[in-house]
Amino acid sequence: MTRSILTSLALVLLLAGCGSGNSSGDSPADLPNDSPNDPPPTGGEPVPNSKRVDRRAVVPQFFADCDAYIAYLTDAFFTSVTQDQPCPFGWCPIDVVAFETPAPAADASASPGDVSQTNTQEPGVDEGDLVEADSFGNVYVLNAGRLVVVDGFPPEQANIIAELQLDGPGYPQEMLLDETAERLVIVGQDYLGLPEPGKPVSNVWIVDISDPAAPVIAGTLQFDGYPLASRRNGSRVHLFTHTALFLPGVFYADNGWELIRQWHAAQEADDEDELTAATAALRQRISASIAAQSAAYLPHATGLDGNAAPLDCADLAAPEIDIEPAFSMISSFDSDGGNVNSAALVNNVSTVYASEGDAYLAQSSRGWWWDPLQADETAVYKYSIGVGAPQFRAAGVVAGQAYNNLHFSEHDGFLRVATNETVFDDATEDFALTNHLFVLRDDDAGNLVVAGAVENFEADEDIFAVRFLGERGYVVTFRQIDPLFSFDLADPLNPRLAGELELPGFSTYMQPVGESHLLTIGRDADADGNVGPLALRIFDVADLAAPRLAHTWILEQSDLPWAGWSPAAYDYRAFNFYAPRGLLSLPYSFYEFDWQSSFNGFVYFAIDVVGGISEIGRINHNDLVSQAYCPDAPENCDYPGLWFSANPLRSIIMTDGTDSYIHTVSDAGLKVTPADDPASVLRSIVLAPGY
């Protein structure tokens, strides 16, 4: 995977022309001869057709060698620094980007009948989270830079059995549990080169939990970039990271700013000779600066042996479009830290969706492509993921923005994408919103092509929630009312909008309940669109053509705007619906003017598609904060801020015969209660506040 690159990267390559950003191996003529994406047929044309990206242009081309890669970066940085506003918000990040090679890392009894697991988008695809639980009732919690293990069963005897400090680099953010291999994979983020501006790195701790009471760090891995997402398919872990690239400090140390100023002066003077000379001088300085820090511009993967190995230049690919210099990495490895393989792409990915065999990286055109008239689009890159190295398969472009991974779903070889597009309406001379649902097909020639689409539904409203479930799709939009749209996707070549339901408010997450109902969380609203309290709803979608609202539960009102809040409204991993018992547990905070009356904890519901939604009870974690800060006299903790720092996170439901128990976890601690009587706290454990 590696070879020496420093010598070849040190060569300064001056290119004629400027700002193309297209220095990769193949030319557009070598790409498949398909037509570019057509603009939306209705809703106004935001920019000329030429401003829409040709679908062929996003297909990445691999660099022939390191000279080609440094030439690409020279083009990209030249375009960046010669913009009218080369530095966002009036300042320029100066990155030393020096890569440092880290030292190698130092080398029960009763069980519940069932344990709830992390709520994930796709069955069989695990997602990194703050809290995990195994089938023996052990609860693993990331808390204040450490791993805390709680023996949670039997519930009356729950207690901390181990604490493992996770020393840097990096602060732990999420983890994946591979119970079969008796391993925890913990992902954290840090910056090399601090206190100077540094390169973000993702640190991975491989923790042996064969004895949960004595967890051991078996080794560490490290990958360039901050973590975007992590997924686990069986014993194989896939980590997605992203790194923005900046010109090194050496560029600005001498006369870099002056060279930029001279280039702009020559352009304004419209003097061809001066502009040619200024261009050559500026490009030479950019190339020399990159060569001075050459190794930092390649993605690195550090294995269990501590060897920081860069990817080959020939393993890097870039699309034939102008983008800000950055790369995204897909790193796949076994849960024991072995068999590390990585792939990288020059792009600015913000969203990752993964199925059991494929990963899709999405880059928005908004704010990342240089043309101020760039159309509102999203580029999508498909990689196959498995036991070996991730492999690029196809790329395509769709109109509009896909905000998160729930906007994507793969089914029977097709990718479904829901987007919200900003368009310019010639009639009103103003910008407006429109929505689309696309079905994409991999043509086996490197392209994701649109196989079917439902375009321009519900103008002037933004998308608040999306869920694809098998051959069905659901989209919630909102402006003043909440339309729930249902789509029939049985024929991927002819997707159709099947039904629509309008009601005040909006949903931000949709959870399937059986085959014919959706359980949602969101906000209530009045007829004028004024947003109200948190709301739970059950929709009957048995008839796609006529979805209907079956039940609603409105949480308490308040004179304070947005007084009630739950992370489950925007992070579905916090939404714990335990279908076998019809239980829903949510972290919930409610703030009052009288701060001592505020609530920070969890609220539990019984969910019945026929009988409706009923609240069972609440567990407040504020007292755990008082015990953590004032162990000698918790009743004297009189600082208002403490009452808001419990930060409820996740809950786990365990069953034993006919009984169910809820383990609730916050930054302040853990409580265990019977599911049918949450006021009866069986065990209460204080943890260190997580900040």
N, C-alpha and C positions, 0 to 999 in steps of 0.2 A: 504493500500500500504506500510505501514511502520511498523517497530517494532524495538525494541532496539537491537543494534548489538554490542555495545561496549564491553560487557562482553565476548561474544563468540569470537570476533575478537582479544581480548587481549590474548587469548590462543595461545601459540607459538607451531606450528605444524612442527616437523622435519620429513622430508620425506627421505626415502632411494632412491638412484639414483639421477640423476641430469639432468636438461636441457630438460625434456620432454615437459613441458608446457601443459600437458594433465591431469589436475586434476579435470575436470568437471564430472558431475554425471554419464553419461553413457559411456560405452566403445565402441570402434569401432565395436565390434561384435554385439552391439545392434542396429546399424544403418542399413538402408535398404541395401540389398545385391545386389548392382548394381556395374557394372564394372567401374573402373576409366576412366577419359577422356583419349582418345587415343591421341598420339602426332600427329602433322601435318603430312600428308602422304608424302609431298614433301618439298623441301627447306632446307634439312639438319637438323640433330638432334642436338640441342644446348647442351643438357645434357642427361645423361642416363634416361630411362623411370622412374626409381625410384625417380628422382628429380622432376618429375611432381607431383603436389598435387592431391591425390585421391579426386574426387569430394565429396565422403562421408565425408572426413575429415574436410571440411569447414562447414558442417551442425552444427550449434551451439548447445551445450548441456547446459541445465540450471544447475546451481550449486545446490547441495542438501541443503547446508546450508553455513553459513559464514566460518566455518572451511575449507570447500572445496575451497572457494574463496581465503582465505588467503594462502592456500597451492598452488593454481594456481599461485598467484602472487609471492610466494617464488620461485617456479620453474622458472618463467619467468625472474625475476630479477637475479637469479643465473646464468641463461644462458647468460643474457645480460652482467653482469660484468666480466664473465670469458672468453669472446671472446678475440681474439688476440688484437683487438682494441676496448676495452669496451666503450671508450668515443669517439664519433664522433669528427673529426677535432682537437683531442688532448685535449678536455676539457669535463668535465662532468657537466650537469645541476644538481644543488642541489636545490631541491624544498622543502620548508617547508610544503607545502600543508596543511596549517591550514585553516579549513573552518570557516568562520565568518557568523553568522546569521544577515542579514541586518535588519534594523528597518523597520516596515511597512511604505509604501508610504502614504503621505498625500492624505488623501482623497480630398430668395432674389427676388430679383425682377425678372429681365430679365434672360432668360436661353437660351443657344445655342440649336440648333436642334440636334446636335450630337457632341460628344467629343471622340477623339482617346484615347485608353487605352494602358497600358504597353504591349509591344510586348512580347508574351509568347510562350513557346514551344508547349504546349498542350491547345486546346480550353477548357475553363471552369476551368483551373487551373491557378490561379493568382500567380504571383511571386513578391517578395519584390523588391522595387526599390527606387531610390532617389527622384523621383517626381511622384505625383499622381494628378488626376483631377476628379472631380465629374460631374454629369450631369447638375449641375447648373452653371458650368463654374468656380468653385473655384479650384485654383491650390495650392497644398500642396507641400512645398519644404523643404528638410532637408538642413540646411545651418549653418555652424559654430557652431554645437552643439545645434541648436534650430530648432523649426518648424515655418516656415513662411507661412502664408495663404494669397494668393492673390485672390481678386475677379477679375477674368479675363474676365468677360462679363457684359455689352457690352465692346468690346475691347478698344474703345476710352477712357473708364473710368476705366481701370484696375488700381488697387491700392492695397497696403498692408492693410489688415483689421485686422490682428492679428499676434503676435509673441509670441511663447511659449518656454521658456527656458527649456531644457530637462536635468535637473541636474542628476548627477551620482547616482549609479556607471554606468559607461559605456559611450561610445561616439556613438551617433546614426549613423547607417550605411544604413538601408533600412526600408521601411514601406509597409504595405498592407492596402488598403482601402476597408472596408466593408460598402458600402453606405447604404445598407438596414438597418443595425444595427446602422448607424451613428457613426461608430467607426474607428479610425486609430490604427493599431497595429505597433508600431515602435520598431525595433530591434537594439540593440547596443552591444558593447563588452567592457569588462573591465577585470582587474586582481585583485583578492583579495590578500591581504598580501603585496602589494607594500609598501615600495620600495624593500623588499625582493622578490626573485623569487616567483611568486605566481601562483595560479590556475586561468585559464581563466574562465570567466563567461559571459553569455549572458543575458543582461538586456532587459526586454520588458516593454515598456510604453503603457498602454491602454488609448487612448485619446478620450474623448467624443467630437464629432464635430456636435452635434445636432444644435448648433449655431456656424457656421464656424467663426464668428467674435469673438467668446469667447471660444476657445478650452480649455478643462479642463482635466488634468491628473486624470483619474478615479481610477487608481491603477497601480501597477507594479508587474511583475513576474520576476523570475530569475532562470536560469538553468545553471548547470555546463557545461563548455566547450565554445570554441569560435564558432560563428555561421558559419555553412557550407552553409545553404540555408534555405529559408522560402517559404512556399506555403500556399495558401488559397483555399479551396473548399467550396463555400457558406459562411456560418458563422463560419466554422471550420478552424483554423489555425494550421499548422504543422511546427514546428521548428526543424531543424537538427543541432546538436552541437557535438563537438569533444574535448576530453581532453586527452593529453599525461600524463602518470603517471611516476614519477621518485622516486627513493629512497629518503626518507627525509634526511634533514641535519644531523639528529642524527646518521645516519649510518656512515657518514664520520667524525663526530666530535671527536671521540676517536681514534680508530685504524682500521677503515673500509678499508682504503687504504692498510694497512699492511696485513690485512687478504686476500685481493685480491692478493697482491704480494706473500704471502706464498703459496697460492693455485697454482699460476703459477710456482713457484719454485719447488713445489712438483711434478707437472705434467712434468716439464722439466727433473727432476731427475728420473722420471719413478719409483718412490718409492710408492708402493701400500699403505703401512701403512701410510706414510706421507700424501698421497693424500686423503685417507679416513678421517684422522683427520682434514686436512685443509678444506675439503668439509663440514664436520659436523660443524666446527667452523664458517665458512662463512655463511652457511645456517641458523644457529641459530641466527647470528647477523642480517641477512636480515629479518627473521621472527619477531624478537623482534623490529626492527626499524619500520616495517609496523604496528605492533600492537600499537606502541607508537603514531602513527598518524592515527589510524584505520578508523575513520569516513571519512577522506579525500579521501579514496580509493573507496567510493561508490558515484554514481551519486546522486545529490540533485536537487530537484525542490522546489522553493519557491513560494507559492501561494499569492493571494491578501491579505491574513491575515498576511503575513510576516513570516509564519512558514516554516522553511527550513527543508523539510522532505527527508531523504534518501530513495532510493529504497531498497526493501528487497534484501538480498543476493540471495534468490530463484528467484527473478525477473531478475537476470543477467544471461547471457549466454556467452559461449566462444566456438570457433571452436577447433577441435582437431589438431591444428597445432601450431608451434612455431611462435609467433609474439611479437613485442615490446609491453610492457604493455601500454594499452590505452583503452578508451571506447568511444563509440559514443552513443548519446542519440536521440531518437525521442520523442518530447514533443508535444502533441496535446491539444488544448484548444479552447474554444469559443472566438469569437472576443471581447467579453466583459470581458475576463479574467477568466471566470468561467470554471468548468468542466475540470480541468487539469488532464491529464493522460500521463505517460511517460513509455518508454521502453528503455533498454540499452543493448548494445552488446560490448564485449571485441573485439576490432579490430582497424584498422587504416584506416578508410574511408576517401577518398579524393573527391569522386564524388557522388552526389545525383540526382536521377531522380524520378519524381513523376507523376503518372497518376491521374485520379479522385479517384481511390479506392486503389491504391497500391503505395508503395515507394520502390525503389531499392537503396541499399547502395553498392558502389563498392570500393574494396580495391585492390590496385596493389601489386604484389609481389616484384616489383622493390624497393630495398632498405629497405624493411620492414620485410622481412622474413630472418632469420639469415644465412641460408645455402648459401655460396658464389656461389654454382652451381645451385641455384634455377632457375627453368625455368621461362621464361617471361610469366606471367599469371595474370588474374584478377579474384578475388573472388566476387561473386554477392550475396547479401542477400535481400530477398523479405519480406516486411512487408505489411500487410493490414492496411490502415488508414481510419478513419471515425469518428463517434461521440464518440466512447469510446477509450480505450487504444489501441495503436498500437500492432499488433499481428504478431509474426514471422510466416512465411508461408513456405519458402523454401530457399535453397542456392545451388550454383553451381559454377563451374570454367570454364573459357574460356581461350584459348591461346591468349597472347598479351595484349596490353594496350588499355583501353578506356579512352580517354583524358578528356572528359567532358560529361555533361548530354545529349547533342545532339547526342552522340554516342549510345544512348539507345532510345527505343520506344516500348510501349506496344500497341498491337492491337489484338482485338478478343481473348484475353487471352494468347497471345504469346508475349514474349519479344524478340525484335530484338537488336543485339549488333554488332557494327563495331569495329574492333580492328586492331592495328598495332603491329606486333611481331618482336622482334630481335632474329635471329636464327644464329647458327654457321654452316657455310657451310664447310663440310669436304673437298670438292674439291678445294676450294680456300683458305682454312685455315684462313678464315676471317669471321667477323660478317656481316650479311646482314639483310635487312628488308623485311617483307612480310605482307600481309593484309588478313583479314578474315571478313566474315559476318556470324554471328550465329543467329539461331532462337531457343530460349529456351522455354521449356514447364514445367509448374509446375505439377509434377506427383502426387500431393496430399498426398505425403508421406515424405515431407520435402526436396525434391530435385528439383533443376532446371536442367533438362536434355536437351541435344542438340537434337532438333527434326529435324533440317535441317541446312545445312551450305553451303556457297560458300567459299572455302579456297584457300589461296595462289594466290590471284590475284594481279597483278602489283608489282612484286618484286623490291626491292631497292628504293622504294619511301615511304615517310611518308604520313599519312593522315592529311589533312588540314581542311576538312569540311565534315560533315555528316548531312543528313536530311532524316528522314522517314516521308512519307506522305501517310497515308492509306495503300494501298497494294503495294506501291512503295517505293523504297529506292534509295538515291543518295549519292555517296562518291566521294570526290575530293582528289587526291593524287598529290604530287609534288616532283620533283627533278630538272629536267631541263624544262620539259613541264608539262602541267596541264591536266591530264586525268580526265574527268568527267565520272564516271561509273553509269549506271542506272540498277536497279535490279527489277525484277518481284517477288513480295512477296505474290501474290494472293494465292498460295498454300504454307502454312508455312512449310509443311513437305518437300517441294521441291523448295526452293528458287533458283533463277537462275540469273546469270549475263546476262542481256538482251542486253546492248549496251555500247558503249564507244566513247568518243570524246576527241581528243587531240588538245591542242593549248597552246601557250606560257603563262606563268604566273600561278596563282592559285587563287582559291576562298577560303575565310575563313568563309563565312556565306551564306546560301541559303534561300531565302524567296519565298514561293509559290505565284504566281500571277495567279489566276484562276486555272483551272484544268490542264492546259497543258504548263505552263511556270514557269521558275525559275528566280528570280531576285537575283543577287549575288553581293557581295562586296569582293574585294581581291586586288591582285597586278598584274600588267602587268610584263612581263619578255621577254627577247630576247631568241633566239634559243639556246644560251649557258647557260640559266638558271640564267642570271644576273637579279636580281629583280629590277623592275622599280616603277613607281608611282601607286597610288591607281587607281583601275579600277572598274567600274560597268558593269555588263553584263546581258543580257537577253538570256536565253536558251529556245528553243522550245523543249519540251520533250513529245509532243503529241504521237510521235512514240517512245516507249521505246527502240526499237532496233536501232534507228538512231537519238539520240539527236543531235541537231545542235545549233550553235551559231547564234542568230538572231540579236543582237545589242550589241555594246560596247561603253562605254564612258570613256575616259582616263582623269583623273584630271591632273593638270599642272605638267610639268617636272621641275627639278631643278638640279643645280650642287651639292646641298647638298644631301647626301644619306638619304632616308626616310624623306625627308623634309615635305611631306604631310602625315598627319596621322589622323585617326578617331577612337575613341573608339568603334564605331559601327562595326568595322572589327573584334573585338574579344568579344564584349558584345552586344548580339542581342537586349537587352532592349533599347539600344541607337539607334537602326535601326527603324525608324518610317515610315512605308509604310502605307499610308491611302488609302485603296483600293477604297472607294466610289468616290474619286476625282482623283485617279491615281497620288497621290503626295508622294514623298519621301523626308524626311528631315533627314539630317545627321549632327551631330557635327563634325567639321573639323578644323584642325590647319595646317598652312603652314608657314614654317620658311624660312626666307631669310637672307643672309649675312647682308643686310641692315635691322636691326631688326625692324625699324619703319615701314617697308613695310610688316612685318609679319601679318598673319591673324589668329585670334582665334575666331571662331564663328560657323555659320551654313551655309550649302549650300543646296538649294532646287532644286528638279528635277521633271519634268513631265515624267511619265512612261506610255508608250503605247506599248503593245506587237506588234502592227503593225507598228506604226510610229516611235518607238524607244525611246531613252533617250535624253532629252534636259534639260539643266540647266536653271532654272528660275531666280535665283539670290542668293545673299549672304547677311548675316547679321553679321557684325563684333561686337564682344563684348569687344574689347580692350578699347574702350572709357569708358565703365562702370568701368574698373579697374582704369583708371585715375581719374574718378569722386570719386571712393571709397577712394583712397589714397590721392588725392589732390583736395578736394571739393572746395577750394577757387580759385585754378588756375589749372584746369586739363591740360591745354596746357603746363604747366611747368613740368609735370611729365616726367622726363628724365632718369629714371632708366630702363635699358633694361629688367631686370627680370620681371618688372611689365607687360610687353607686352606679357609674356608667362604664366601669372597666371590667365587668365580668366577661363580656364578649362571648355570649353563647355560640357554640360552634356546631356540634354534631350530636346525634343520638344513635344508640344501638338498641335493638329490641332482641331479647333472648327469650326463648320459650322452654318450659319444662312441663311436659304433660299438658294439662289444661291451663296452666298459669303462664302469664307473660310478664316480663320485667323490662323496664326502660332504663338504660344507662345514658345519662345526659352528661355531656362534656363541654366545659367552657374553659377560657384561659384561667379562671379562678379555681376550678376543681371538677370533681365528678360526683354525681349523686345517682343512687339506684333506688327505684320506686316500683311498686306493683303497677302494671298498666291500668288496672281498673280502679286504683286508689292512689293517685300520685301524691296525695297529701301525706301518705305514710312513707316517710323516707327510711329505707332499710339501712343504707350506708351513705356516709358523706365524707369525701376525701378532699383535702385542700391541696391545690397545686400552686406553684409560683405564678404570679401574673405574667402574661406572655408579652412583656415589652421591657 
